[in-house]
Amino acid sequence: MPFHFIADPTEWNAALATLPTRHVLQAWEWGQFKSRWGWSPRYLLYEESGQTRGTALILRRTVGRFLNILYIPKGPALDYSDAALADRVLGELVRIAKQDRSIFIKIDPDLAASDRSILLDRGWRSSREQIQFRNTVLIDLAPSEDQLLAAMKPKTRYNIRLAQKKGVIIREGTLNDLELLYSMYAETSQRDGFLIRPLDYYRDAWGSFIPPPLHATSSHREERGVGGEAMPLIAEVDGQAVAGLILFHCADRAWYMYGMSRNVHRDLMPNYLLQWQAMQWAKSRGCTVYDLWGAPDELNENDSMWGVYKFKEGLGGKFNEHVGAYDFVISRFWYWVYSVAMPKVLEVMRRRHRSSILQ
């Protein structure tokens, strides 16, 4: 079989780093983190003639007593411009899903929207359930720092200088800052109206990637692997934390996946200086691409993410449209139950619950 299991984190992350659509959500650490939250990870390496041609971190989750679903977050990683290779890898994944008696298998690789025929022609369908952001905003980090600043909108450069002038200080965070970061994240969610998970979830998600202290045991370091890394950056004013972000890094790419801020000192523009220092940090690690993680489904001023997009565009980012999540259905009946009937039942139950609280 061209696909075989990998049980070594160093080998896995090294193989992933060689592929064109590599993503931190395919890193060894992400699979281990998800294994503690209801998913079973399988690390599958696709080789031909002794050469790595693809990787697929497959997450498996049980639904009911006998059914399961498979999900490959931001993967599989491979060269999609090689149509024959894509045909073989995607075919192997379907075979695995059938062998596993799964309801369906979901993928959401960073594949350009213009290339969606690669999936459609092979029987995949656009998914009702989009797990990750479909589109994103990218910054090319190859230019010099002066060139990166010059590519920003004038207002963005002004706000960076303002934050510096007003005494905003950016420091690197550690594992000891996880509760602080979460408290700011919770404040952000209340202000901006989005739901977040409990502290334990983020402590695990973030902590799985943040390097352990220098005095940690060698076995602890080996368990983490070498591919995924996260760096918290915290903005402070007079020693008080006012904003932060968590920057993920894998191979030559960095992702801004979590941002948080308090309601105080927002007029000092700490988020602008945070992003600039995140770009500098990523560049110092050899990254050539900074993924700002998330953009509107369409470039429309009425989209709820339009303001976020304009902020990212001001940093010099370029809109990138991807295919989003696609499913290959194994069982049509159970797929309908899972994707159509079950969500409707859950929504009725949620409405009844809200009504009972109001009465």
PLY file of the C-alpha trace (Angstrom):
ply
format ascii 1.0
element vertex 359
property float x
property float y
property float z
element edge 358
property int vertex1
property int vertex2
end_header
0.00 0.00 0.00
1.37 3.47 -0.85
-0.13 4.77 2.43
1.49 3.63 5.65
1.19 4.64 9.27
3.76 6.87 10.94
4.25 6.66 14.71
7.19 9.02 15.12
6.52 12.78 15.51
9.88 13.85 14.11
9.49 11.70 11.00
5.93 12.91 10.47
6.62 16.62 10.78
9.74 16.36 8.64
7.74 14.69 5.86
4.92 17.24 6.14
7.39 20.12 5.81
8.40 18.96 2.32
4.89 19.25 0.81
3.44 22.32 -0.94
0.11 22.49 0.93
1.54 21.82 4.40
-0.48 23.24 7.28
-0.02 23.40 11.03
-3.37 21.59 11.49
-1.70 18.59 9.86
1.19 18.68 12.36
1.76 15.84 14.82
0.88 18.09 17.76
-2.59 18.89 16.43
-3.52 15.24 16.16
-2.31 14.56 19.70
-4.29 17.51 21.02
-7.48 16.38 19.25
-7.00 12.86 20.63
-7.81 14.29 24.07
-11.05 15.83 22.81
-12.99 12.95 21.30
-11.02 12.22 18.11
-8.71 9.33 17.22
-5.78 10.44 15.03
-4.09 8.39 12.32
-0.96 9.67 10.63
-0.77 8.34 7.07
2.19 8.97 4.79
1.82 8.46 1.05
5.01 7.34 -0.68
5.92 6.38 -4.22
9.36 5.00 -5.13
10.58 5.88 -1.64
9.59 9.53 -2.02
7.05 11.35 0.16
4.18 12.50 -2.08
1.45 13.23 0.45
0.39 13.17 4.09
-3.01 12.85 5.72
-3.67 13.35 9.43
-7.03 11.57 9.64
-9.20 12.33 12.66
-11.86 9.72 13.39
-14.90 10.32 15.59
-17.58 7.84 16.63
-21.18 8.86 15.97
-23.69 6.75 17.87
-22.66 3.19 18.68
-21.48 1.86 15.33
-20.96 4.80 12.96
-18.04 7.16 12.51
-16.89 10.15 10.48
-13.41 10.98 9.19
-11.93 14.46 8.92
-8.58 15.60 7.50
-8.12 19.17 8.80
-6.52 21.43 6.19
-5.38 18.39 4.24
-4.41 16.13 2.73
-1.08 17.78 1.95
0.15 17.06 -1.58
0.92 18.69 -4.91
-2.57 19.15 -6.37
-1.14 20.38 -9.67
-0.19 16.75 -10.34
-3.63 15.46 -11.39
-2.56 11.81 -11.46
-1.12 12.07 -7.95
-4.28 13.77 -6.65
-6.34 10.99 -8.22
-4.31 8.28 -6.49
-4.18 9.94 -3.05
-7.85 10.93 -2.98
-8.79 7.47 -4.21
-6.81 5.88 -1.40
-8.57 8.06 1.17
-11.97 7.01 -0.15
-10.88 3.37 0.01
-9.84 3.86 3.66
-13.19 5.50 4.49
-15.09 2.62 2.91
-12.94 0.06 4.70
-13.62 1.91 7.95
-17.37 1.91 7.22
-17.49 5.67 7.74
-20.52 7.82 6.96
-18.29 10.19 5.00
-14.81 11.65 4.90
-14.28 15.43 5.00
-11.27 17.37 3.71
-10.55 21.11 3.49
-7.11 21.61 1.94
-5.68 25.02 1.06
-6.64 24.46 -2.56
-7.49 27.48 -4.73
-11.20 27.86 -5.46
-10.40 27.87 -9.18
-9.17 24.27 -8.78
-12.38 22.88 -7.24
-12.88 20.65 -10.29
-10.06 18.48 -8.92
-12.51 17.43 -6.20
-15.81 17.64 -8.07
-14.56 15.47 -10.91
-13.67 12.75 -8.41
-17.06 12.57 -6.69
-16.50 14.97 -3.77
-19.24 17.46 -2.87
-19.10 20.86 -1.24
-19.89 20.38 2.45
-22.78 21.92 4.37
-20.47 22.01 7.39
-17.42 24.26 7.02
-15.12 23.60 9.99
-12.34 26.06 9.16
-12.48 29.43 7.44
-12.95 28.91 3.71
-10.80 31.89 2.67
-7.83 33.68 4.15
-5.50 36.66 3.79
-1.80 36.07 3.12
1.27 38.26 3.49
4.45 37.50 1.58
7.28 37.82 4.13
10.10 37.53 1.60
10.59 41.33 1.20
12.66 43.33 3.69
11.03 44.83 6.79
11.14 48.27 5.19
9.36 46.88 2.13
6.75 45.15 4.31
6.01 48.44 6.06
5.82 50.26 2.73
3.23 47.72 1.49
0.90 48.55 4.40
-1.86 51.13 4.24
-0.70 54.57 5.51
-3.22 54.41 8.39
-1.79 51.05 9.48
1.77 52.40 9.56
0.52 55.43 11.51
-1.17 53.21 14.10
1.97 51.11 14.54
4.01 54.25 15.21
1.29 55.57 17.53
1.38 52.41 19.65
5.17 52.62 19.89
5.06 56.32 20.77
2.39 55.82 23.45
4.44 53.18 25.25
2.81 49.93 24.14
5.29 47.12 24.84
5.13 43.68 23.19
6.56 40.69 25.04
6.76 37.00 24.24
4.46 34.87 26.35
4.99 31.48 28.00
2.90 28.59 29.23
2.39 30.60 32.42
0.37 33.16 30.45
-2.37 30.80 29.23
-4.97 31.86 31.81
-4.22 35.53 31.12
-4.63 34.98 27.39
-7.89 33.10 27.94
-9.31 35.86 30.15
-8.65 38.39 27.36
-10.09 35.97 24.80
-13.26 35.61 26.89
-13.56 39.41 27.10
-13.15 39.63 23.33
-15.85 37.01 22.73
-18.34 38.90 24.90
-17.60 42.19 23.17
-17.69 40.81 19.61
-20.46 38.26 20.12
-18.85 34.90 19.33
-18.77 31.69 21.34
-15.62 30.16 22.77
-14.80 26.88 24.48
-13.81 26.33 28.14
-10.36 27.24 29.43
-9.18 23.62 29.52
-9.66 23.30 25.76
-7.51 26.30 24.90
-4.95 25.50 27.58
-4.52 22.16 25.81
-4.68 23.54 22.24
-2.26 26.39 22.85
-0.09 24.54 25.33
0.43 21.64 22.92
2.41 23.98 20.64
4.08 26.44 23.03
7.65 25.24 23.72
8.18 23.92 27.26
10.61 25.72 29.58
14.31 25.10 29.10
14.39 23.03 32.28
11.74 20.58 30.96
12.80 16.97 30.64
14.06 15.71 27.30
11.22 13.17 27.16
8.67 16.00 27.40
10.35 17.78 24.50
10.47 14.61 22.39
6.75 13.96 22.93
5.93 17.37 21.43
7.64 16.70 18.14
9.54 19.31 16.16
7.11 20.59 13.54
4.48 22.70 15.25
5.29 25.68 17.41
3.26 28.51 18.89
4.35 31.85 20.28
2.05 34.05 22.36
2.69 37.77 21.99
1.24 40.05 24.66
0.82 43.82 24.43
1.22 45.71 27.70
0.67 49.30 28.78
2.41 50.25 32.04
2.78 46.55 32.83
-0.90 45.77 32.25
-1.81 43.24 29.53
-4.23 44.84 27.07
-4.11 42.56 23.99
-2.51 39.42 22.68
-2.29 36.92 19.88
-1.05 33.39 19.39
1.13 32.79 16.37
1.48 29.23 15.06
4.50 28.19 13.02
5.23 25.12 10.89
8.01 24.85 8.30
8.15 28.14 6.37
4.67 29.36 7.31
3.08 31.18 10.25
-0.61 31.49 11.14
-2.39 34.11 13.23
-5.11 31.86 14.59
-6.19 33.52 17.86
-6.39 37.18 18.81
-7.67 38.76 22.00
-7.94 42.21 23.54
-9.36 43.99 26.55
-11.65 47.00 26.41
-9.05 49.30 27.98
-6.41 51.25 26.01
-7.81 50.25 22.64
-7.16 53.83 21.55
-3.42 53.10 21.80
-3.70 50.66 18.88
-1.93 47.67 20.50
-3.28 45.21 17.89
-1.41 46.96 15.09
1.92 46.75 16.89
1.17 43.13 17.83
0.72 42.19 14.18
3.89 43.98 13.11
5.94 42.18 15.74
4.26 38.88 14.79
5.43 39.42 11.22
8.94 40.18 12.46
8.93 37.08 14.67
7.75 34.86 11.81
10.32 36.33 9.44
13.10 35.71 11.99
12.06 32.02 12.02
12.53 31.76 8.27
8.85 32.00 7.39
8.04 33.28 3.91
4.23 33.33 4.31
2.10 34.83 7.08
-1.46 33.49 7.05
-3.87 35.88 8.78
-6.42 33.05 9.09
-9.87 34.00 8.03
-11.59 36.24 5.49
-15.13 36.82 4.19
-16.71 34.16 1.99
-17.11 36.94 -0.57
-15.57 40.40 -0.74
-18.78 42.15 0.21
-19.12 45.10 2.60
-22.20 43.45 4.12
-20.23 40.39 5.22
-19.79 40.15 9.00
-16.04 39.75 8.53
-15.60 42.82 6.32
-14.07 44.92 9.10
-11.66 42.14 10.01
-10.69 41.79 6.36
-10.00 45.53 5.99
-7.72 45.40 9.05
-5.77 42.51 7.50
-5.67 44.17 4.11
-4.21 47.23 5.78
-1.28 45.10 6.94
-0.46 44.35 3.30
-2.42 41.11 3.09
-3.85 39.65 -0.11
-7.21 37.88 -0.27
-6.98 34.17 -1.12
-10.10 32.20 -2.06
-10.04 28.47 -1.28
-12.41 25.59 -2.02
-13.42 25.10 1.62
-14.61 21.76 2.98
-15.61 18.89 0.70
-17.15 15.55 1.64
-17.02 12.16 0.00
-20.20 10.35 1.00
-20.00 6.65 1.79
-23.51 6.16 3.23
-26.10 8.45 1.65
-28.80 7.70 4.23
-26.64 8.30 7.31
-25.05 11.31 5.67
-28.53 12.83 5.25
-29.34 12.04 8.90
-26.06 13.57 10.09
-25.96 16.67 7.88
-29.67 17.52 7.37
-32.00 15.85 9.88
-29.84 15.98 13.01
-29.05 19.74 12.79
-32.78 20.49 12.46
-33.60 18.41 15.54
-30.83 20.09 17.53
-32.06 23.54 16.52
-35.61 22.70 17.71
-34.18 21.49 21.02
-32.12 24.69 21.40
-35.18 26.87 20.73
-37.22 24.95 23.32
-34.41 25.32 25.83
-34.22 29.08 25.26
-38.03 29.36 25.62
-38.03 27.47 28.91
-35.39 29.84 30.29
-37.42 32.91 29.34
-40.66 31.62 30.84
0 1
1 2
2 3
3 4
4 5
5 6
6 7
7 8
8 9
9 10
10 11
11 12
12 13
13 14
14 15
15 16
16 17
17 18
18 19
19 20
20 21
21 22
22 23
23 24
24 25
25 26
26 27
27 28
28 29
29 30
30 31
31 32
32 33
33 34
34 35
35 36
36 37
37 38
38 39
39 40
40 41
41 42
42 43
43 44
44 45
45 46
46 47
47 48
48 49
49 50
50 51
51 52
52 53
53 54
54 55
55 56
56 57
57 58
58 59
59 60
60 61
61 62
62 63
63 64
64 65
65 66
66 67
67 68
68 69
69 70
70 71
71 72
72 73
73 74
74 75
75 76
76 77
77 78
78 79
79 80
80 81
81 82
82 83
83 84
84 85
85 86
86 87
87 88
88 89
89 90
90 91
91 92
92 93
93 94
94 95
95 96
96 97
97 98
98 99
99 100
100 101
101 102
102 103
103 104
104 105
105 106
106 107
107 108
108 109
109 110
110 111
111 112
112 113
113 114
114 115
115 116
116 117
117 118
118 119
119 120
120 121
121 122
122 123
123 124
124 125
125 126
126 127
127 128
128 129
129 130
130 131
131 132
132 133
133 134
134 135
135 136
136 137
137 138
138 139
139 140
140 141
141 142
142 143
143 144
144 145
145 146
146 147
147 148
148 149
149 150
150 151
151 152
152 153
153 154
154 155
155 156
156 157
157 158
158 159
159 160
160 161
161 162
162 163
163 164
164 165
165 166
166 167
167 168
168 169
169 170
170 171
171 172
172 173
173 174
174 175
175 176
176 177
177 178
178 179
179 180
180 181
181 182
182 183
183 184
184 185
185 186
186 187
187 188
188 189
189 190
190 191
191 192
192 193
193 194
194 195
195 196
196 197
197 198
198 199
199 200
200 201
201 202
202 203
203 204
204 205
205 206
206 207
207 208
208 209
209 210
210 211
211 212
212 213
213 214
214 215
215 216
216 217
217 218
218 219
219 220
220 221
221 222
222 223
223 224
224 225
225 226
226 227
227 228
228 229
229 230
230 231
231 232
232 233
233 234
234 235
235 236
236 237
237 238
238 239
239 240
240 241
241 242
242 243
243 244
244 245
245 246
246 247
247 248
248 249
249 250
250 251
251 252
252 253
253 254
254 255
255 256
256 257
257 258
258 259
259 260
260 261
261 262
262 263
263 264
264 265
265 266
266 267
267 268
268 269
269 270
270 271
271 272
272 273
273 274
274 275
275 276
276 277
277 278
278 279
279 280
280 281
281 282
282 283
283 284
284 285
285 286
286 287
287 288
288 289
289 290
290 291
291 292
292 293
293 294
294 295
295 296
296 297
297 298
298 299
299 300
300 301
301 302
302 303
303 304
304 305
305 306
306 307
307 308
308 309
309 310
310 311
311 312
312 313
313 314
314 315
315 316
316 317
317 318
318 319
319 320
320 321
321 322
322 323
323 324
324 325
325 326
326 327
327 328
328 329
329 330
330 331
331 332
332 333
333 334
334 335
335 336
336 337
337 338
338 339
339 340
340 341
341 342
342 343
343 344
344 345
345 346
346 347
347 348
348 349
349 350
350 351
351 352
352 353
353 354
354 355
355 356
356 357
357 358
